[in-house]
Amino acid sequence: MSEQIRVLLSEEELDRKIAELGERISKDYEGESVHLICILKGSIFFTCELAKRITVPVTIDFMCVSSYGASTVSSGKITIKKDLEESIEGRNVIVIEDIIDTGRTLRYLLDDLSARGPKSLKLCAMLDKPDRRITDVAVDYTGFEIPDEFVVGYGLDYDQRYRNLPYIGILDLG
């Protein structure tokens, strides 16, 4: 088996889009602060770059939620591996996700976080695969809509590999 990766979104395209998202979030929360929840591990690159481009005060916390394991297909079983360290009650919260696929994980997560009493709760996704959607989720800030391909790079992995690529690529397992 020979794995091949072809570039879908270049580092420059990602940088431009993240700057746009940072500007939109900054305008939407002018005069307020935002609490970013980075969904580990895939969203770490995106969250860091986005936070640098938001001009209102920012705090960050982390959650680790999984539905994949060592596969290219979501198992449908959602597991919270790491929960928040701080309360989100009364805060403007933006969940930062690398990719929205079926929507099951995000629906579960957003319902859980909503019950914790945030002032506002929004979702920001670097990538969205609407063709794969099974469960409806409203994405407030979207980087790119992409085709139904398995992608890696910029935090996204295949069995913990390829996260460090500076671009988003389509993985062909040959």
C-alpha positions as CSV (number, residue, x, y, z in Angstrom):
1,M,0.0,0.0,0.0
2,S,1.5,3.4,-1.0
3,E,0.0,6.5,0.5
4,Q,-0.2,9.6,-1.7
5,I,-1.1,13.1,-0.7
6,R,-2.2,15.8,-3.2
7,V,-2.6,19.4,-2.1
8,L,-6.2,20.6,-1.7
9,L,-5.6,23.9,0.1
10,S,-2.2,25.6,0.2
11,E,-0.6,27.2,3.3
12,E,-1.3,30.6,1.7
13,E,-5.0,29.9,1.1
14,L,-5.3,28.7,4.7
15,D,-3.5,31.9,6.0
16,R,-5.8,34.2,4.0
17,K,-9.0,32.4,5.2
18,I,-7.9,32.4,8.8
19,A,-7.2,36.1,8.7
20,E,-10.7,36.7,7.3
21,L,-12.3,34.6,10.1
22,G,-10.3,36.4,12.7
23,E,-11.5,39.7,11.4
24,R,-15.2,38.6,11.3
25,I,-15.0,37.2,14.9
26,S,-13.3,40.4,16.1
27,K,-16.1,42.5,14.6
28,D,-18.8,40.3,15.9
29,Y,-17.4,40.5,19.5
30,E,-16.2,44.1,19.5
31,G,-16.2,45.4,23.1
32,E,-16.4,41.9,24.5
33,S,-14.2,38.9,25.0
34,V,-14.3,35.4,23.6
35,H,-13.5,32.0,25.1
36,L,-12.2,29.6,22.4
37,I,-12.6,25.9,23.0
38,C,-10.0,24.0,20.9
39,I,-11.1,20.5,20.0
40,L,-7.9,18.4,20.2
41,K,-5.9,17.2,18.6
42,G,-6.8,18.3,15.0
43,S,-7.8,21.9,15.8
44,I,-4.6,23.0,17.6
45,F,-2.9,24.5,14.5
46,F,-6.1,26.3,13.4
47,T,-6.9,27.5,16.9
48,C,-3.5,29.0,17.5
49,E,-3.4,30.8,14.1
50,L,-7.0,32.0,14.6
51,A,-6.4,33.3,18.1
52,K,-3.4,35.4,16.9
53,R,-5.8,37.1,14.4
54,I,-8.6,37.9,16.8
55,T,-8.3,41.5,18.2
56,V,-10.7,41.2,21.2
57,P,-9.5,39.6,24.4
58,V,-9.2,35.8,24.0
59,T,-9.0,32.9,26.5
60,I,-8.5,29.3,25.4
61,D,-9.4,25.9,26.8
62,F,-9.2,22.4,25.3
63,M,-11.4,19.4,24.9
64,C,-10.5,16.1,23.3
65,V,-13.5,14.3,21.7
66,S,-13.1,11.3,19.4
67,S,-15.2,9.3,16.9
68,Y,-12.5,8.0,14.6
69,G,-9.7,6.1,16.2
70,A,-7.3,4.5,13.6
71,S,-9.8,4.7,10.7
72,T,-10.8,7.0,7.9
73,V,-14.5,6.5,8.7
74,S,-16.2,7.8,11.8
75,S,-17.2,5.1,14.2
76,G,-20.3,7.0,15.4
77,K,-19.3,6.3,19.1
78,I,-18.4,9.6,20.7
79,T,-15.9,9.7,23.6
80,I,-14.8,12.8,25.6
81,K,-11.2,12.1,26.4
82,K,-10.4,15.5,28.0
83,D,-13.0,17.9,29.4
84,L,-12.7,21.6,30.0
85,E,-10.6,23.0,32.9
86,E,-12.7,26.2,33.3
87,S,-16.4,26.9,33.6
88,I,-18.0,28.5,30.5
89,E,-21.0,29.8,32.4
90,G,-21.8,33.4,31.3
91,R,-19.0,33.5,28.6
92,N,-19.0,34.0,24.9
93,V,-17.8,30.6,23.7
94,I,-16.6,29.6,20.2
95,V,-15.9,26.0,19.6
96,I,-13.0,25.6,17.2
97,E,-13.1,22.5,15.1
98,D,-10.8,21.3,12.4
99,I,-13.5,19.6,10.3
100,I,-17.2,18.9,10.4
101,D,-18.1,15.6,8.7
102,T,-21.2,13.7,9.8
103,G,-22.1,16.3,12.5
104,R,-22.7,13.7,15.2
105,T,-19.7,14.6,17.3
106,L,-20.4,18.3,17.1
107,R,-24.1,18.0,17.8
108,Y,-23.3,15.9,20.9
109,L,-20.6,18.4,22.0
110,L,-22.7,21.5,21.4
111,D,-25.6,20.1,23.3
112,D,-23.3,19.3,26.2
113,L,-21.7,22.7,26.2
114,S,-25.0,24.5,25.9
115,A,-26.2,22.9,29.1
116,R,-23.2,24.5,30.9
117,G,-24.8,28.0,30.6
118,P,-22.6,30.1,28.2
119,K,-23.7,33.6,27.3
120,S,-23.4,32.6,23.7
121,L,-22.2,29.5,21.9
122,K,-20.9,29.5,18.3
123,L,-19.1,27.1,16.1
124,C,-16.1,27.8,13.9
125,A,-14.8,25.1,11.6
126,M,-11.8,25.3,9.3
127,L,-13.3,22.6,7.0
128,D,-16.9,21.5,6.3
129,K,-17.9,18.5,4.4
130,P,-21.7,19.1,3.9
131,D,-22.1,16.0,1.7
132,R,-21.3,13.8,4.7
133,R,-23.8,15.5,7.1
134,I,-26.0,13.1,9.0
135,T,-26.9,15.4,12.0
136,D,-27.7,19.1,11.5
137,V,-25.3,21.6,13.0
138,A,-25.2,25.3,12.4
139,V,-21.7,26.5,11.6
140,D,-21.3,30.2,12.4
141,Y,-17.8,30.6,10.9
142,T,-16.6,28.3,8.1
143,G,-13.2,28.3,6.5
144,F,-13.8,26.1,3.4
145,E,-16.4,23.7,2.2
146,I,-14.6,20.6,0.8
147,P,-15.6,17.5,-1.2
148,D,-16.1,14.1,0.5
149,E,-12.4,13.1,0.5
150,F,-10.2,12.1,3.4
151,V,-8.0,15.0,4.2
152,V,-4.8,15.4,6.3
153,G,-2.4,18.2,7.2
154,Y,-2.6,21.4,9.3
155,G,-3.6,19.3,12.3
156,L,-5.7,16.7,10.6
157,D,-4.3,13.2,10.8
158,Y,-4.5,9.6,9.5
159,D,-3.6,7.3,12.4
160,Q,-1.7,10.2,14.1
161,R,0.4,10.9,11.0
162,Y,0.6,14.0,8.7
163,R,-0.6,16.6,11.3
164,N,2.5,18.6,10.7
165,L,1.9,19.3,7.0
166,P,1.5,23.0,6.4
167,Y,-1.3,22.5,3.9
168,I,-4.5,20.5,3.6
169,G,-4.1,17.5,1.4
170,I,-6.3,14.6,0.1
171,L,-5.0,11.3,1.3
172,D,-5.1,8.4,-1.3
173,L,-4.3,5.1,0.4
174,G,-3.6,3.5,-3.0
